[in-house]
């Protein structure tokens, strides 16, 4: 599917995601009735985690803009031994996107 360019102004929603006792501020941007972008902050500015989160958010946003469905995207992420808990911050972000995308 071709990427859909987002409007210059669009609604967004900001929440806090706690992963491994670390709080992250997550902003989800919407296009019409779907989540189309994600931004995450909370790691020390300039740290390896900060740079990783920037790249992860770009990748997740592009996947969503190319038509990836949030539920299957989250389901494809690695899980810990309990089969439910996300194995990484990437999985935790995908889970948040999937939860917020549900009607």
Long-range contacts (C-beta under 8 A, 24 or more apart in sequence): 1-66, 1-67, 2-66, 3-62, 3-65, 3-66, 4-31, 4-36, 4-65, 6-31, 6-36, 6-37, 6-65, 7-31, 10-36, 13-100, 15-96, 17-92, 17-93, 17-96, 19-86, 19-89, 19-92, 20-89, 24-53, 24-89, 26-93, 26-96, 28-96, 28-97, 28-100, 29-61, 31-65, 34-64, 34-101, 35-64, 35-70, 35-97, 35-100, 35-101, 36-61, 36-64, 36-65, 37-61, 37-64, 37-65, 38-64, 38-93, 38-97, 40-89, 40-93, 49-89, 53-89, 56-89, 56-90, 56-93, 57-93, 60-90, 60-93, 60-94, 60-97, 64-97, 70-94, 70-97, 70-98, 70-100, 70-101, 71-98, 71-101, 71-102, 73-97, 73-98, 74-98
